[in-house]
Amino acid sequence: MPVRLKKFIGTIAMILLVVVYAVFATAYASLHLAQSSGWVHLAYFLATGVLWVVPAMLLIRWMEAKPKR
């Protein structure tokens, strides 16, 4: 796969990942943590704010991999 196409696909996938992840994380918090304390909200959003980095890191590693010949 050409490098430019790989980076284009990766960029679109990254945007979708961030948007979908944010929507689901916020929806889950709204449904299940509505009556929780502020500390629970803080811990949840800190954890989910860092957790999206794992799939993003894998996606970036795929985008930057050398093409096979």
C-alpha positions as a Markdown table, in Angstrom:
| # | Residue | x | y | z |
|---|---|---|---|---|
| 1 | Met | 0.0 | 0.0 | 0.0 |
| 2 | Pro | 1.4 | 3.4 | -0.9 |
| 3 | Val | 2.6 | 5.5 | 2.1 |
| 4 | Arg | 0.3 | 8.5 | 1.2 |
| 5 | Leu | -2.8 | 6.2 | 1.1 |
| 6 | Lys | -1.8 | 4.5 | 4.3 |
| 7 | Lys | -1.5 | 7.9 | 6.1 |
| 8 | Phe | -4.8 | 9.2 | 4.6 |
| 9 | Ile | -6.6 | 6.1 | 5.9 |
| 10 | Gly | -4.9 | 6.3 | 9.2 |
| 11 | Thr | -5.8 | 10.0 | 9.6 |
| 12 | Ile | -9.5 | 9.3 | 8.8 |
| 13 | Ala | -9.4 | 6.3 | 11.2 |
| 14 | Met | -7.9 | 8.5 | 14.0 |
| 15 | Ile | -10.5 | 11.2 | 13.6 |
| 16 | Leu | -13.3 | 8.5 | 13.8 |
| 17 | Leu | -11.6 | 6.9 | 16.7 |
| 18 | Val | -11.5 | 10.1 | 18.7 |
| 19 | Val | -15.1 | 11.1 | 17.9 |
| 20 | Val | -16.6 | 7.7 | 18.5 |
| 21 | Tyr | -14.6 | 7.1 | 21.7 |
| 22 | Ala | -15.6 | 10.5 | 23.1 |
| 23 | Val | -19.3 | 10.0 | 22.4 |
| 24 | Phe | -19.3 | 6.5 | 24.0 |
| 25 | Ala | -17.2 | 7.6 | 27.0 |
| 26 | Thr | -19.5 | 10.6 | 27.6 |
| 27 | Ala | -22.7 | 8.6 | 27.0 |
| 28 | Tyr | -21.6 | 5.9 | 29.5 |
| 29 | Ala | -20.7 | 8.5 | 32.1 |
| 30 | Ser | -24.1 | 10.2 | 31.6 |
| 31 | Leu | -26.0 | 6.9 | 32.0 |
| 32 | His | -24.1 | 5.2 | 34.7 |
| 33 | Leu | -22.3 | 7.9 | 36.7 |
| 34 | Ala | -25.0 | 10.6 | 36.9 |
| 35 | Gln | -25.5 | 10.2 | 40.7 |
| 36 | Ser | -21.8 | 9.7 | 41.5 |
| 37 | Ser | -19.6 | 12.2 | 43.3 |
| 38 | Gly | -17.2 | 14.6 | 41.6 |
| 39 | Trp | -14.2 | 12.4 | 42.5 |
| 40 | Val | -15.7 | 9.5 | 40.6 |
| 41 | His | -16.3 | 11.7 | 37.6 |
| 42 | Leu | -12.7 | 13.0 | 37.8 |
| 43 | Ala | -11.2 | 9.5 | 38.0 |
| 44 | Tyr | -13.4 | 8.2 | 35.2 |
| 45 | Phe | -12.6 | 11.1 | 32.8 |
| 46 | Leu | -8.9 | 11.0 | 33.7 |
| 47 | Ala | -8.8 | 7.2 | 32.9 |
| 48 | Thr | -10.9 | 7.4 | 29.7 |
| 49 | Gly | -8.9 | 10.5 | 28.6 |
| 50 | Val | -5.7 | 8.5 | 28.7 |
| 51 | Leu | -7.1 | 5.2 | 27.5 |
| 52 | Trp | -7.8 | 6.3 | 24.0 |
| 53 | Val | -4.0 | 6.7 | 23.5 |
| 54 | Val | -3.5 | 2.9 | 23.3 |
| 55 | Pro | -5.5 | 2.3 | 20.0 |
| 56 | Ala | -4.2 | 5.6 | 18.6 |
| 57 | Met | -0.6 | 4.5 | 19.3 |
| 58 | Leu | -1.2 | 1.2 | 17.5 |
| 59 | Leu | -2.8 | 3.1 | 14.6 |
| 60 | Ile | 0.1 | 5.5 | 14.3 |
| 61 | Arg | 2.6 | 2.6 | 14.5 |
| 62 | Trp | 0.7 | 1.0 | 11.5 |
| 63 | Met | 0.8 | 4.3 | 9.6 |
| 64 | Glu | 4.5 | 4.8 | 10.1 |
| 65 | Ala | 5.5 | 1.2 | 9.3 |
| 66 | Lys | 7.7 | 0.7 | 6.3 |
| 67 | Pro | 5.9 | -0.7 | 3.2 |
| 68 | Lys | 6.6 | -4.3 | 2.4 |
| 69 | Arg | 8.0 | -5.0 | -1.0 |
